[in-house]
Amino acid sequence: MFNDKEILVTGGTGSFGQRFIRTVIERYRPRRVIVFSRDELKQFEMSQAVNGPQMRYFLGDVRDADRLRQAFRGVDIVVHAAAMKQVPASEENPMECIRTNIHGAENVIRAAIENEVEKVIALSTDKAANPINLYGATKLASDKLFVAANNVTGGHRTRFSVVRYGNVSGSRGSVLPFFRKLIADGAVDLPITDERMTRFWITLDEGVDFVLNGFRRMQGGEIFVPKIPSMRVVDLAQALAPDLPTRLIGIRPGEKLHEVMCPADDSHLTLEFDDHFVIKPSIIQYDIDYTKNALGQTGAPVASLFEYRSDTNDRFLSVEELRALG
C-alpha cells in the first residue's frame, strides 16, 4: 500500500522518523517522501545520508497550521511523530508542551482532512495511559483528538488511528544511550531512580514495523498497542556495566514506577489479537467491526478490568537478552 504513494512524516528527523523513512524507501517504491520538521541542521545532516529523487525536506512546525496545510498537499499517508517528549522539560515548560502536543495535533488533523489525506497514524506513548505527568496528559489529549477526528471527517476520505508503545531502545533521550554515555565518560556508578522500576521495551525496527502494519490493519479510530516485553531498569544497568555499582537517586518529577498501555478502565473497549491489542473508540459513528481488522486478523474482548502493565507483563527481558540488545 506504500508503492506510488506520497508519504509525510512530522518530526521526520527524529530517531523514529529517520528509521521509518529509510525502511519505506528500502522496501517500497513511494512516489514522494516528505520530511517535515523544524530543525534545519538535522534536516541538512539527514539529507546527506538519505537522499534521492523521491525525497523532500520541508521546514516547518506543527504549531503552524498554514505551513502544515501547504506541506500536506497531495499527500496520501501521514505519520505524526513530532512531539515534545522529555518529561522533565515538559514539567518545566508546560505551555510549550501543550502548544506542540495538543495544538499541533489539532493542526495535523485539520490539514489532513482539508487535503484529503487517506490515512494518518499518530505515535503515542505508554505515558498517555493513566498519566501523572504533563507529557503523558498532553499525549492522552492528542490520542483523544485523533480518535475523535474520525467522527468529524464528513464526506472526506481521511481516517485516523493511533499507535501506542513503550520505551524505544536506543532512541535519543532514552535511558540506554544515557547509560552508555556515562559508562564511556568513566562513571563510577549508574544512577537508578528506584530498584523496583519497570518499563515496556521495544526496538526501533519493531516500532517501525508495527506502525507499517498499523496502516495495513487500520479502519479508523483504533489505538494499536503491541505485545512487547518489559525490562527492569536495574537489569539494564547490570547488562551494560556489570562491574559498576548503582546509586539510587529517587523518582524524578512526573515519573512512574511502572507503565500502563491498556488501562483497566478501558478494558470494555479492549480487544486482544495474536501480537497486539486494540482499544476501540468509545464513540463510533461508523459501522465498523473492530474484532476483524483490514488484514482479516481476528481479536476477542479481554476480561473485565484487564490491564496491560509493565510490572505484571508475562514476559521480561533477562540481563543476557538486554546485553544482546545493547
Phi, psi and omega in degrees: 000359182257351178290137178059026177253156173260121188240133179235138177237115172284145187065034188291347178267000178285177182303310180294312184303314181296316181292321179299314182294317177301317181295316180297318181293323180289323187264335188229181179236070179292148178289322181206141177234122185249125173265114179250116178199171187257355185260107184293327179293314179297323177294317179299314181296319179293322182294338177289332183257328182240100180218177183146169185296337182272349186276139173226138178245121190237108178286132178175165181240139180295347175287342185263099185297319181297318180294321177296316179300321178293317182292330186277357182297125178080001183278140179260323187227133179234132167251120180263097181251351182291131178192158167271117195247341186283123184299308181298318180297324179291322177296324183276339182229063190299319183293326177295319178297317180295318182297321181280309190279330180257304180296323177297320178298316178299319179296319178298317181299311182296317181295322180294315181294315183296331183259010177056037172299139185285307184222140177230130170240127177259134178277133178241198186208155175299337180289350177280346179269123184048058187292145173239352177242165184295319179304310179298321180294320179291325178288328173297315178299320177298315178303315181297321179296315182291322178295313182291337182301333179296340181269358181237015181282344181061231180272005181283155185276351190296134175233144185237140172218172184230141171246125181241124174214179188268206183297135180262118182297128176088353180289154182300132178089355180276172187291331183297305177294333177296311177297318181301319181293318178300317180295316180296329180276004176084032180300146179268348175202170177244130181284129179238130181290318180200136183295339182273351190297135176233156178216149168290151187222127179218143177278162180298318179295321178296321178296317178298314180298323181293322177292316177302316177293329177301319177297325179286327185274332196292144171243344179118123176101352182282148162253112181271131180233118181283152170276110184227161181284165171255166174215154174263134183299325178294327177291323177296317178298318179293324180294322184277323184216078184297339182267353181266137174285164176253155181231122181284128182242354179088156182290134180283163178304130177080009184261146178256157171288318182225158181248155178236141174245330174238101183291152178300326181292345177257010185298329179289349179252356190264133177244142178253126173250179184302314186238010180199169172246156172232127172261115183285156173293148180283335177239120183238120179257359178245155178275087184238131174263099185285350177287349176228116184274181185293346176267000181085005178283144184246145178233169181224151179300145176276171179292156177301135181066017173300139179222133179260102188240153181289332182272341179249012179301150181274359177222125175242140174286134176281170177300319180295319179294320177295321179296321179293323179288329183283000000 
